[in-house]
């Protein structure tokens, strides 16, 4: 399966009957799938299939989908609200002779709120179902575009993450080959430190110091960290190769890579190893940041 990013944008539009419609869908990073739908009122029949299709097409991301629909070319329908008109006329009749005012005019009566209602021609059931079907199909078209955009970005992310993993493997190999971690170099540094301590006074036991130095050297060995880094890099490469929704697992591996690079740097007793460890931490952080964009 292909890798997918969690960010993308897609749009579809069209016309059906008297409706002109458009969908806009955008997605951003999220821990899970959060689908947020905005539609004009009265189109609930479109919401259920849209949510179902989105949940089948996507695994992670906050998705914002917006439908706009406008009915055009429909002649307005003017209706007289008979109950309101009757009430107005009855009130006017009851006031005749009680007020010194000009008699009401027809346009004045019709201008009263609620007497005249202007609406649109009622659409048929067939027209309504045709519009609902067109809106649902348009959503699927936009969602298909969004998936394609996310996969295109996912492919680019896969190449970037592969480069970061190669850098991590290269830095681990440099740390493994660093002269400062060779047994001879460690032995020479410890011997110099022991000699310096012995020369400070007669109360130091050379044998005891030698034993303590050997224990410190064992604790400072980074072989375990290097092996784990290699295993994590191999597993991450396999996940990238397999594809699919691997963002969560790669995020976990990024945390493990960070843990090993921190430990390697903390154990370092050599300037070159320390510099390699710091560079390793930087590359691991870059890897982790890019992983946050993967589905």
Backbone bond lengths (Angstrom), bond angles and torsions (degrees), N, CA, C in turn:
res aa  C-N    CA-C-N  psi(-1)  N-CA   C-N-CA  omega(-1)  CA-C   N-CA-C  phi
1 X - - - 1.467 - - 1.529 110.23 -
2 X 1.327 114.52 152.93 1.466 119.32 -179.20 1.523 110.58 -81.75
3 X 1.320 115.24 151.99 1.458 120.81 172.53 1.524 109.16 -74.93
4 X 1.329 116.26 151.20 1.459 121.00 178.48 1.512 109.81 -133.22
5 X 1.325 114.71 139.37 1.457 120.62 169.93 1.524 108.44 -79.54
6 X 1.313 117.26 167.12 1.458 120.24 175.06 1.523 111.98 -99.45
7 X 1.323 118.51 -0.18 1.461 121.11 -178.92 1.528 109.73 -109.85
8 X 1.321 116.21 142.92 1.454 120.18 178.62 1.511 111.23 175.89
9 X 1.333 115.74 168.20 1.466 122.42 179.37 1.519 108.48 -145.38
10 X 1.340 116.17 142.11 1.459 121.01 178.25 1.522 109.35 -150.07
11 X 1.337 115.26 155.87 1.458 120.32 -178.76 1.525 109.59 -146.90
12 X 1.327 116.02 143.10 1.467 121.57 172.34 1.525 107.94 -139.21
13 X 1.328 116.34 153.92 1.464 119.46 -179.44 1.524 109.30 -154.62
14 X 1.321 115.68 164.62 1.447 119.64 -179.71 1.514 111.18 177.94
15 X 1.331 115.32 -170.64 1.459 121.65 179.55 1.520 108.14 -141.61
16 X 1.322 115.43 143.96 1.457 121.41 176.95 1.529 107.18 -147.65
17 X 1.327 116.02 126.06 1.458 119.16 -176.57 1.519 110.33 58.08
18 X 1.312 116.20 -124.89 1.460 121.59 178.42 1.525 112.94 -95.17
19 X 1.345 117.95 6.81 1.460 121.14 -176.25 1.525 111.41 -100.91
20 X 1.318 114.58 138.97 1.459 122.80 166.93 1.525 106.13 -113.94
21 X 1.339 116.81 125.53 1.472 119.71 -172.15 1.524 110.69 -133.71
22 X 1.337 114.93 161.71 1.470 120.80 174.45 1.522 109.19 -155.37
23 X 1.315 114.76 146.49 1.469 123.25 173.39 1.518 108.85 -113.88
24 X 1.314 116.50 138.82 1.466 122.54 169.41 1.526 107.96 -127.99
25 X 1.321 115.89 127.01 1.468 120.85 -178.69 1.522 108.46 -129.65
26 X 1.315 116.41 130.29 1.465 121.04 173.69 1.518 108.84 -134.82
27 X 1.315 116.41 151.88 1.464 120.57 -179.44 1.520 109.60 -136.34
28 X 1.328 115.44 147.11 1.457 122.95 178.09 1.528 108.59 -134.08
29 X 1.328 116.24 176.01 1.466 121.36 -175.78 1.527 112.17 -65.18
30 X 1.320 115.45 147.33 1.466 121.69 175.04 1.518 108.33 -163.70
31 X 1.333 116.71 161.41 1.462 120.97 179.10 1.514 111.83 -71.92
32 X 1.337 115.97 -32.71 1.457 120.65 178.99 1.514 109.45 -133.53
33 X 1.342 117.04 -156.51 1.456 121.56 177.88 1.526 108.68 -102.56
34 X 1.332 115.58 119.67 1.464 122.45 178.83 1.529 106.81 -124.76
35 X 1.339 116.17 103.88 1.467 121.22 -176.10 1.525 109.17 -100.36
36 X 1.332 116.59 119.86 1.460 122.32 -177.81 1.528 108.87 -118.08
37 X 1.334 115.35 119.61 1.459 121.93 -172.00 1.529 110.29 -117.36
38 X 1.339 115.44 131.73 1.472 121.58 175.63 1.521 108.34 -123.44
39 X 1.350 115.52 127.05 1.462 120.92 -179.20 1.524 108.98 -141.74
40 X 1.340 117.20 158.96 1.467 119.30 171.66 1.524 109.72 -63.78
41 X 1.309 117.76 153.18 1.474 119.46 179.55 1.531 111.19 -63.81
42 X 1.322 114.01 147.21 1.453 119.71 175.79 1.509 115.13 96.96
43 X 1.329 117.60 3.96 1.466 119.88 -177.92 1.530 110.92 -117.06
44 X 1.303 116.76 40.21 1.466 121.34 -179.25 1.525 111.98 -61.68
45 X 1.312 117.92 -27.09 1.464 120.64 -178.58 1.527 111.92 -65.99
46 X 1.340 117.29 -19.58 1.458 121.07 179.80 1.533 110.66 -86.59
47 X 1.323 117.64 -24.69 1.463 121.12 -172.00 1.523 112.72 -66.76
48 X 1.317 117.74 -46.32 1.470 120.65 -175.13 1.528 112.03 -60.49
49 X 1.347 119.71 -51.64 1.470 118.13 178.55 1.528 113.04 -64.81
50 X 1.331 117.31 -30.94 1.467 119.84 178.79 1.528 110.39 -65.27
51 X 1.312 117.02 -46.27 1.467 120.18 179.55 1.533 110.71 -64.41
52 X 1.306 117.12 -39.37 1.466 120.70 179.61 1.531 110.37 -64.35
53 X 1.313 117.13 -44.03 1.463 120.93 -178.56 1.530 110.38 -65.68
54 X 1.336 116.71 -40.76 1.464 120.30 179.97 1.522 111.14 -63.90
55 X 1.320 117.46 -41.98 1.472 120.81 -179.06 1.525 111.66 -67.00
56 X 1.329 117.32 -27.37 1.466 120.66 178.14 1.523 111.65 -81.68
57 X 1.334 117.30 -30.07 1.466 120.98 -175.08 1.525 113.00 -87.06
58 X 1.343 117.44 -27.38 1.460 121.60 -173.48 1.519 110.59 -124.49
59 X 1.332 114.93 154.61 1.464 121.06 177.84 1.519 111.21 -112.27
60 X 1.340 116.56 -42.64 1.464 120.37 -177.74 1.522 109.73 -136.38
61 X 1.342 114.21 159.03 1.454 120.78 176.15 1.515 110.96 122.69
62 X 1.337 115.71 150.16 1.459 121.03 169.84 1.524 106.95 -90.75
63 X 1.326 116.27 119.36 1.461 122.08 -173.09 1.527 109.17 -113.98
64 X 1.335 115.48 125.39 1.461 121.76 177.64 1.532 108.00 -108.93
65 X 1.329 117.30 116.89 1.460 122.22 179.49 1.529 108.69 -119.16
66 X 1.336 116.65 128.77 1.456 121.62 -177.68 1.517 110.31 -128.22
67 X 1.333 115.93 126.95 1.459 122.18 176.62 1.521 108.80 -107.59
68 X 1.332 116.24 129.60 1.467 121.43 170.75 1.519 107.22 -118.18
69 X 1.335 116.26 135.76 1.463 122.06 -179.04 1.524 108.87 -142.67
70 X 1.314 115.43 130.89 1.463 120.92 -178.81 1.529 108.89 -131.23
71 X 1.319 114.74 131.36 1.464 120.87 179.57 1.525 109.00 -93.03
72 X 1.309 116.82 120.97 1.465 120.99 -175.65 1.533 110.82 -122.59
73 X 1.335 113.58 160.67 1.466 119.47 175.19 1.505 114.15 69.84
74 X 1.321 117.52 22.24 1.465 121.15 -179.55 1.518 108.85 -106.40
75 X 1.320 116.92 125.54 1.468 121.10 -179.17 1.528 110.09 -68.07
76 X 1.348 116.98 136.90 1.464 119.25 178.68 1.528 111.45 -70.13
77 X 1.299 115.64 151.50 1.461 123.15 178.03 1.527 108.29 -116.92
78 X 1.361 115.38 125.31 1.462 120.65 -179.33 1.525 108.56 -104.36
79 X 1.308 116.20 124.52 1.460 122.20 179.60 1.519 110.09 -122.11
80 X 1.316 115.45 141.60 1.466 121.30 174.90 1.523 107.95 -94.81
81 X 1.321 115.64 125.30 1.458 120.38 178.20 1.529 107.50 -79.48
82 X 1.332 115.61 95.57 1.464 120.96 -173.29 1.533 113.34 -58.20
83 X 1.324 119.75 -44.93 1.476 118.36 179.32 1.527 112.44 -59.78
84 X 1.311 117.49 -41.42 1.461 120.06 179.77 1.523 110.45 -67.31
85 X 1.345 116.31 -43.69 1.468 119.41 179.72 1.522 111.05 -61.24
86 X 1.330 116.86 -44.00 1.469 120.48 179.43 1.521 111.00 -60.42
87 X 1.324 116.03 -41.11 1.468 119.39 179.55 1.515 110.86 -65.66
88 X 1.330 117.88 -38.51 1.463 121.43 179.25 1.525 110.43 -65.70
89 X 1.343 117.16 -45.74 1.458 120.79 -179.56 1.530 111.77 -64.00
90 X 1.319 115.33 -38.85 1.463 119.00 178.31 1.518 110.69 -64.40
91 X 1.299 116.95 -39.20 1.461 120.45 178.93 1.521 110.52 -67.02
92 X 1.352 117.84 -42.12 1.465 121.18 179.18 1.530 111.05 -62.69
93 X 1.343 115.17 -39.51 1.465 119.32 -179.60 1.524 111.12 -64.85
94 X 1.342 115.68 -37.96 1.463 118.98 -179.37 1.519 112.36 -70.13
95 X 1.323 116.79 -19.54 1.462 120.27 -178.06 1.519 113.17 -94.86
96 X 1.364 116.93 -5.76 1.461 119.06 -179.79 1.526 110.73 -61.57
97 X 1.283 116.61 134.23 1.463 122.19 179.18 1.507 114.13 82.85
98 X 1.306 117.05 -10.85 1.463 119.79 -179.24 1.523 111.53 -97.50
99 X 1.329 116.22 -19.13 1.452 120.10 -178.76 1.511 109.82 -122.74
100 X 1.304 116.02 142.97 1.456 121.13 175.99 1.519 107.62 -93.03
101 X 1.341 115.04 84.64 1.454 119.83 -176.45 1.511 109.00 -149.46
102 X 1.325 115.19 159.59 1.456 120.92 178.99 1.525 108.60 -66.97
103 X 1.303 117.19 148.00 1.467 119.77 179.73 1.525 110.26 -64.76
104 X 1.312 118.03 148.17 1.477 120.73 -179.09 1.524 111.25 -66.02
105 X 1.328 114.39 148.27 1.461 121.04 177.68 1.525 109.49 -102.11
106 X 1.351 113.09 162.43 1.461 117.98 -178.49 1.534 111.49 -62.62
107 X 1.354 116.35 -44.87 1.465 117.87 -178.96 1.515 112.10 -65.45
108 X 1.336 116.11 -31.38 1.461 118.85 177.42 1.516 111.81 -67.65
109 X 1.343 115.80 -39.87 1.469 119.93 179.05 1.531 110.63 -66.84
110 X 1.329 115.22 -44.27 1.464 118.44 -178.42 1.522 112.86 -68.23
111 X 1.342 116.52 -21.72 1.467 119.80 179.57 1.522 112.52 -78.86
112 X 1.322 117.01 -10.92 1.453 119.11 179.23 1.536 110.36 -66.43
113 X 1.324 115.47 141.80 1.459 120.74 -177.30 1.518 111.42 -61.73
114 X 1.323 115.89 129.67 1.451 121.73 175.62 1.504 114.72 94.52
115 X 1.358 117.99 -12.86 1.458 119.65 -179.74 1.533 110.48 -75.26
116 X 1.335 115.80 -42.74 1.447 121.11 179.42 1.533 109.15 -110.21
117 X 1.324 117.03 132.06 1.453 122.69 176.38 1.521 108.67 -120.02
118 X 1.356 115.19 125.63 1.459 121.03 -179.64 1.526 108.19 -109.73
119 X 1.303 116.80 124.78 1.455 120.98 -179.49 1.512 111.61 -138.98
120 X 1.325 115.33 -167.14 1.457 121.17 179.32 1.518 109.70 -108.06
121 X 1.318 114.03 159.16 1.453 119.73 176.46 1.524 109.92 -61.29
122 X 1.296 116.35 131.95 1.456 120.72 -179.56 1.521 110.26 -63.61
123 X 1.347 116.74 129.58 1.462 119.48 179.84 1.518 109.60 -83.75
124 X 1.308 114.81 155.21 1.466 120.23 -179.68 1.527 109.93 -80.47
125 X 1.316 116.38 163.70 1.465 120.98 178.44 1.528 110.84 -62.37
126 X 1.334 116.16 -37.45 1.460 119.41 179.68 1.527 111.01 -64.78
127 X 1.326 116.98 -42.02 1.463 120.17 178.45 1.530 110.77 -63.70
128 X 1.310 115.75 -38.87 1.464 119.82 179.88 1.531 110.96 -65.03
129 X 1.312 116.42 -45.69 1.461 119.83 -179.74 1.523 110.97 -65.80
130 X 1.319 117.29 -35.95 1.463 120.36 177.79 1.531 110.72 -64.41
131 X 1.330 116.28 -40.60 1.463 120.07 178.40 1.528 110.75 -66.09
132 X 1.319 117.77 -43.37 1.466 120.94 178.56 1.524 111.37 -60.69
133 X 1.339 116.34 -41.57 1.463 120.22 179.28 1.518 110.85 -65.35
134 X 1.343 117.13 -40.24 1.469 120.48 179.79 1.519 111.04 -66.71
135 X 1.333 117.09 -39.93 1.462 119.92 179.06 1.533 111.06 -64.73
136 X 1.340 116.09 -41.53 1.466 119.81 179.74 1.527 111.19 -65.47
137 X 1.329 116.66 -41.87 1.460 120.05 178.43 1.530 110.52 -65.44
138 X 1.335 116.38 -38.92 1.462 120.01 177.49 1.517 111.89 -63.31
139 X 1.326 116.69 -36.51 1.463 119.48 176.87 1.522 110.87 -64.24
140 X 1.325 116.54 -43.18 1.467 119.58 178.76 1.527 111.50 -62.54
141 X 1.336 116.61 -38.33 1.467 120.07 177.39 1.529 110.88 -62.58
142 X 1.335 116.27 -46.27 1.461 119.71 179.92 1.528 111.15 -65.20
143 X 1.320 116.92 -39.06 1.459 120.49 -179.79 1.527 110.64 -67.30
144 X 1.324 117.24 -37.11 1.462 120.49 176.41 1.523 110.57 -62.70
145 X 1.327 116.93 -40.96 1.468 120.58 176.18 1.527 110.91 -63.32
146 X 1.335 116.22 -42.10 1.463 119.96 -179.45 1.523 110.94 -62.02
147 X 1.326 116.45 -43.55 1.468 120.40 178.91 1.522 110.24 -61.12
148 X 1.344 116.95 -41.02 1.467 120.41 179.64 1.520 111.17 -65.11
149 X 1.345 116.83 -40.90 1.463 120.52 178.36 1.525 110.49 -64.28
150 X 1.303 116.64 -44.08 1.463 120.55 -179.61 1.523 111.21 -64.37
151 X 1.330 117.27 -36.18 1.462 119.61 178.51 1.528 111.20 -71.12
152 X 1.338 116.74 -35.65 1.456 119.13 175.96 1.516 111.66 -62.17
153 X 1.324 115.90 -43.85 1.468 119.73 177.07 1.526 110.78 -67.87
154 X 1.332 116.29 -34.70 1.457 119.70 178.56 1.518 111.67 -64.47
155 X 1.328 116.69 -37.21 1.463 120.20 177.41 1.531 110.75 -62.94
156 X 1.339 115.65 -43.04 1.471 119.39 178.15 1.528 110.89 -65.32
157 X 1.329 117.01 -40.15 1.464 120.51 177.07 1.524 111.29 -62.69
158 X 1.329 116.48 -38.22 1.463 120.10 179.31 1.522 111.39 -60.04
159 X 1.333 116.58 -40.64 1.464 119.48 178.47 1.531 111.07 -66.09
160 X 1.324 115.87 -41.26 1.474 119.91 179.35 1.523 110.62 -63.72
161 X 1.329 116.09 -45.28 1.466 119.97 -179.37 1.524 110.76 -65.51
162 X 1.323 116.86 -36.35 1.464 119.71 176.20 1.516 111.81 -62.61
163 X 1.328 116.63 -39.22 1.471 120.36 177.32 1.532 110.75 -64.69
164 X 1.346 115.82 -41.41 1.474 118.44 179.46 1.526 110.82 -64.28
165 X 1.317 117.14 -39.35 1.471 120.04 178.59 1.525 110.89 -65.04
166 X 1.323 116.91 -37.31 1.471 119.74 176.95 1.528 110.54 -63.98
167 X 1.329 116.58 -38.61 1.461 120.03 177.65 1.526 110.82 -65.25
168 X 1.330 116.41 -41.14 1.465 120.14 179.08 1.526 110.03 -62.67
169 X 1.332 117.08 -45.01 1.459 120.73 179.02 1.532 110.94 -62.73
170 X 1.329 116.61 -39.97 1.467 120.52 179.48 1.534 111.22 -65.01
171 X 1.330 116.68 -42.18 1.466 120.31 179.06 1.526 110.89 -66.42
172 X 1.321 116.88 -38.27 1.469 120.04 177.51 1.531 110.34 -63.80
173 X 1.336 116.88 -39.34 1.467 120.06 177.42 1.526 111.01 -65.67
174 X 1.322 117.09 -38.68 1.472 120.43 176.66 1.527 111.13 -62.99
175 X 1.340 115.24 -41.54 1.464 118.98 178.60 1.526 110.73 -64.41
176 X 1.334 116.26 -39.04 1.459 120.53 179.71 1.531 111.13 -64.77
177 X 1.326 116.33 -35.85 1.469 120.60 -177.26 1.523 113.51 -92.05
178 X 1.316 117.45 -0.15 1.467 120.22 -177.39 1.529 110.46 -60.79
179 X 1.331 118.68 129.49 1.472 121.47 -179.85 1.519 112.54 -57.32
180 X 1.319 116.85 -30.26 1.458 120.31 -175.31 1.508 114.68 -66.65
181 X 1.355 118.66 -19.13 1.462 120.07 180.00 1.526 112.32 -100.43
182 X 1.335 118.40 2.27 1.451 121.13 176.51 1.522 110.48 -69.31
183 X 1.306 115.94 151.08 1.469 120.80 -175.86 1.522 111.49 -58.61
184 X 1.334 116.66 -39.84 1.463 119.38 -178.77 1.519 111.48 -64.31
185 X 1.338 117.10 -41.69 1.461 120.21 -179.49 1.521 110.97 -67.33
186 X 1.339 115.73 -41.65 1.472 119.28 179.00 1.530 109.96 -63.22
187 X 1.332 115.83 -44.16 1.468 120.47 -179.56 1.524 111.28 -62.17
188 X 1.335 116.64 -40.54 1.463 119.97 -179.57 1.529 110.95 -65.69
189 X 1.356 117.18 -42.66 1.462 119.37 179.70 1.519 111.12 -64.76
190 X 1.332 116.05 -43.46 1.466 119.35 -179.96 1.525 111.00 -64.48
191 X 1.331 116.99 -40.86 1.462 119.97 179.56 1.522 111.27 -62.00
192 X 1.311 115.80 -40.33 1.464 119.73 178.88 1.520 110.79 -65.84
193 X 1.344 116.70 -40.45 1.462 120.02 179.88 1.527 110.92 -66.94
194 X 1.353 116.10 -41.39 1.473 119.50 179.00 1.518 110.48 -64.40
195 X 1.322 116.94 -43.77 1.466 120.39 179.19 1.519 111.24 -60.18
196 X 1.337 115.79 -40.88 1.466 119.28 -179.87 1.521 110.98 -64.89
197 X 1.356 116.66 -38.45 1.464 120.11 179.39 1.524 111.44 -68.69
198 X 1.352 116.58 -41.13 1.460 119.86 -178.71 1.525 110.55 -64.14
199 X 1.287 116.95 -36.96 1.461 120.70 -178.11 1.525 113.00 -68.53
200 X 1.327 117.92 -15.93 1.468 119.46 -177.85 1.520 112.52 -78.14
201 X 1.330 118.97 -14.52 1.463 119.92 179.68 1.516 111.15 173.05
202 X 1.304 116.18 169.63 1.461 121.30 -175.10 1.526 112.90 -90.02
203 X 1.317 117.06 -1.46 1.461 119.30 -174.57 1.534 112.23 -85.75
204 X 1.355 119.14 -7.41 1.459 122.31 179.49 1.524 110.54 -84.56
205 X 1.308 115.51 136.78 1.469 122.27 176.95 1.529 108.47 -95.21
206 X 1.333 119.31 110.85 1.469 121.43 -177.70 1.519 113.40 -57.83
207 X 1.363 117.37 -39.60 1.457 119.78 -179.62 1.531 111.64 -64.36
208 X 1.338 114.54 -43.58 1.476 118.68 179.49 1.538 110.88 -64.47
209 X 1.318 115.38 -41.45 1.453 119.51 178.78 1.523 111.16 -62.96
210 X 1.341 115.41 -38.52 1.454 119.36 179.57 1.538 110.80 -64.05
211 X 1.345 116.34 -41.34 1.461 120.45 178.30 1.528 111.34 -63.49
212 X 1.338 116.47 -44.07 1.461 120.56 179.05 1.526 110.46 -62.98
213 X 1.312 116.74 -39.38 1.462 120.90 179.99 1.523 111.06 -63.76
214 X 1.358 115.68 -39.91 1.455 119.20 178.36 1.533 111.26 -64.35
215 X 1.324 116.93 -38.70 1.464 120.89 177.52 1.523 110.85 -64.69
216 X 1.330 116.21 -41.81 1.467 119.59 177.68 1.524 110.97 -63.64
217 X 1.313 116.71 -38.76 1.461 120.40 179.82 1.526 110.51 -64.83
218 X 1.340 116.48 -39.05 1.467 119.96 179.20 1.521 110.92 -65.23
219 X 1.345 116.87 -40.88 1.462 120.17 179.67 1.528 111.42 -69.16
220 X 1.319 117.45 -26.80 1.460 121.32 -178.59 1.525 112.57 -86.45
221 X 1.329 118.33 -2.86 1.457 120.42 -179.14 1.528 109.98 -68.82
222 X 1.336 117.56 132.83 1.469 121.99 -176.60 1.528 111.82 -105.50
223 X 1.339 117.63 14.61 1.456 120.32 -179.23 1.528 111.74 -57.23
224 X 1.318 117.03 -43.24 1.466 121.06 -178.31 1.524 110.84 -63.76
225 X 1.332 116.93 -42.39 1.459 121.01 179.95 1.537 111.02 -64.35
226 X 1.325 115.87 -40.73 1.461 119.84 179.38 1.529 111.14 -65.10
227 X 1.331 116.53 -40.59 1.462 119.94 178.40 1.530 110.98 -63.78
228 X 1.328 116.12 -41.81 1.466 119.34 -179.97 1.523 111.42 -67.90
229 X 1.308 116.42 -39.02 1.466 119.18 176.41 1.530 110.24 -59.08
230 X 1.330 116.52 -43.85 1.463 119.98 178.93 1.518 111.97 -62.61
231 X 1.332 116.65 -41.52 1.468 120.34 179.88 1.526 111.02 -66.00
232 X 1.338 117.13 -41.74 1.469 120.55 -179.76 1.525 110.80 -66.37
233 X 1.316 117.59 -40.46 1.464 121.06 178.35 1.528 110.11 -62.35
234 X 1.325 117.07 -43.37 1.472 120.76 179.31 1.527 111.05 -63.00
235 X 1.328 116.98 -41.33 1.462 120.22 -179.52 1.527 110.80 -68.08
236 X 1.331 116.77 -40.33 1.465 120.58 179.10 1.526 110.85 -63.96
237 X 1.325 116.86 -40.57 1.459 119.94 178.24 1.524 111.41 -63.70
238 X 1.325 117.08 -37.72 1.466 120.75 177.84 1.524 110.76 -64.62
239 X 1.344 116.81 -42.20 1.460 120.13 178.95 1.524 111.15 -62.90
240 X 1.319 116.46 -41.84 1.466 119.88 177.87 1.520 110.85 -63.40
241 X 1.314 116.51 -37.81 1.459 120.99 179.46 1.520 111.54 -69.77
242 X 1.335 117.32 -39.68 1.463 120.93 179.82 1.523 111.37 -68.34
243 X 1.351 116.59 -36.35 1.462 120.97 179.40 1.515 112.35 75.65
244 X 1.327 115.13 -164.78 1.458 120.25 -177.22 1.519 111.19 85.77
245 X 1.334 115.24 -162.70 1.464 121.17 -178.63 1.535 109.55 -84.25
246 X 1.328 116.40 81.11 1.464 121.90 -175.04 1.529 112.21 -108.55
247 X 1.315 117.14 7.93 1.459 120.14 -175.75 1.513 114.09 -57.67
248 X 1.330 117.46 -44.10 1.466 120.92 -178.38 1.531 111.24 -63.62
249 X 1.331 116.50 -43.64 1.474 119.58 -178.68 1.525 111.25 -68.68
250 X 1.325 116.69 -37.53 1.463 119.26 176.91 1.530 110.77 -68.04
251 X 1.318 117.20 -33.13 1.461 120.22 176.94 1.529 110.22 -64.66
252 X 1.333 116.69 -39.89 1.465 120.08 176.40 1.527 110.51 -63.27
253 X 1.336 117.24 -43.52 1.461 120.37 178.89 1.531 111.08 -64.41
254 X 1.327 116.90 -34.63 1.463 119.77 177.26 1.531 110.45 -62.37
255 X 1.336 116.41 -39.03 1.467 120.03 176.84 1.528 110.86 -64.50
256 X 1.330 116.51 -40.19 1.462 120.14 179.40 1.534 110.80 -67.90
257 X 1.322 117.63 -40.38 1.463 121.13 176.46 1.522 110.49 -61.16
258 X 1.318 115.80 -39.61 1.465 119.83 178.62 1.524 110.88 -65.69
259 X 1.331 116.21 -39.95 1.469 120.56 179.20 1.534 110.83 -61.69
260 X 1.333 116.02 -45.40 1.469 119.57 -178.68 1.529 111.60 -67.64
261 X 1.324 117.41 -38.82 1.471 119.61 179.49 1.525 110.81 -67.45
262 X 1.334 117.31 -35.46 1.468 120.44 176.37 1.522 110.98 -64.99
263 X 1.333 116.08 -44.41 1.461 120.19 -179.84 1.518 111.18 -65.18
264 X 1.327 117.01 -41.86 1.463 120.89 178.65 1.526 110.54 -59.50
265 X 1.327 116.76 -43.96 1.465 120.42 -179.85 1.520 110.92 -66.55
266 X 1.335 116.64 -39.71 1.463 120.21 -179.44 1.530 111.56 -66.31
267 X 1.326 117.37 -34.84 1.465 121.07 -178.70 1.526 113.14 -79.01
268 X 1.315 116.63 -17.08 1.463 120.23 -173.12 1.525 111.63 -61.22
269 X 1.333 115.66 133.12 1.467 121.53 174.50 1.528 110.18 -121.98
270 X 1.345 114.02 26.41 1.459 120.21 -177.56 1.526 107.95 -141.35
271 X 1.320 118.15 140.31 1.466 122.41 -176.10 1.524 111.12 -60.98
272 X 1.329 116.78 -43.99 1.464 119.80 -178.93 1.517 111.24 -63.25
273 X 1.333 117.11 -43.09 1.460 120.20 178.40 1.525 111.21 -64.13
274 X 1.326 116.22 -38.57 1.463 119.63 178.11 1.519 110.60 -62.01
275 X 1.316 117.65 -43.75 1.462 121.29 179.32 1.526 111.22 -64.52
276 X 1.331 116.10 -40.42 1.462 119.45 177.61 1.529 110.03 -63.73
277 X 1.327 116.44 -42.27 1.459 120.59 179.22 1.518 112.62 -61.23
278 X 1.331 117.01 -41.63 1.463 120.56 178.76 1.519 111.16 -66.21
279 X 1.324 116.72 -40.70 1.462 120.06 177.22 1.524 110.74 -65.50
280 X 1.317 115.80 -37.84 1.461 121.06 178.40 1.533 110.70 -62.43
281 X 1.318 116.90 -42.90 1.462 121.01 178.95 1.523 111.01 -61.47
282 X 1.332 116.94 -38.11 1.466 120.73 179.37 1.527 110.88 -64.41
283 X 1.333 116.67 -46.10 1.466 120.41 -178.83 1.533 110.42 -66.61
284 X 1.317 118.11 -39.37 1.470 121.29 178.23 1.526 110.25 -62.08
285 X 1.331 117.41 -40.26 1.462 120.75 178.43 1.525 110.51 -65.29
286 X 1.321 118.21 -39.28 1.458 121.16 175.43 1.525 111.06 -62.14
287 X 1.325 116.20 -40.68 1.463 121.08 176.35 1.524 110.48 -61.13
288 X 1.324 116.47 -46.34 1.464 121.07 -178.17 1.524 111.66 -62.50
289 X 1.329 117.53 -41.37 1.466 120.84 -179.73 1.523 111.67 -62.79
290 X 1.335 116.63 -41.12 1.469 119.48 -179.79 1.536 111.23 -70.55
291 X 1.324 116.33 -33.38 1.473 119.95 179.46 1.522 110.85 -61.77
292 X 1.348 117.49 -30.44 1.464 120.66 -178.37 1.524 112.31 -61.23
293 X 1.339 117.07 -18.90 1.464 120.65 -178.74 1.523 113.20 -89.58
294 X 1.323 117.04 -8.57 1.472 119.91 -176.85 1.519 111.55 -85.32
295 X 1.333 114.96 144.30 1.465 120.03 176.18 1.521 110.23 -66.86
